């Protein structure tokens, strides 16, 4: 997601018009659903956009009784609120991920789709710690993300494959292994990259089930 355009409704409309057409993104979203626990009741979506990933989670897990969806883009928030207006399970909050997570309770799962890569490295690391603190024992963190490629040539190939002519100047891309290390440092277990396609990756971690 290109954060520089999220206050502009036309940019948001253009993005939403193509977001569901990229097969690798659809595959990554399917993997997010695959790694969710069979039974989840409370879910948070960090950088929820128009609520696309929330809808997929709700469709995949009938046990969900509450979702807290956070985003900072006024056009995206408006679309998410319109989408979930009839659904009392979903609470949409105006919140910038650059700020510490609010007191929103504990969760069985925290998900995010293509949002956290806009944060600087220090904030990413802090956010991973905050996510860990919000997960119940055995709860999962599934971060579908844009990551750094190993070489400039591979990054250029990725950008061409997703139809981007240039980089977003607000992207702060980090390689997979570094981020997995940060997740382990935050106290998450079972940390791994469970899916990858070029510069897309699903970074996964789980809150410890028992005492360490």
Secondary structure, DSSP 4 states (H G I P E B T S, - for coil): --GGGTT-HHHHHHHHHHGGG-HHHHHHHHHHHHHS-SS-SEEEEET-TTSHHHHHHHHH-TT--EEEEEE--HHHHHHHHHHHTT-TTEEEEE--TTSPP-S---EEEEEEES-GGGS-HHHHHHHHHHHHHTEEEEEEEEEEEE---SSHHHHHHHHHHTT-SS--TT-----HHHHHHHHHHTTEEEEEEEEEETTEEEEEEEE-SS--
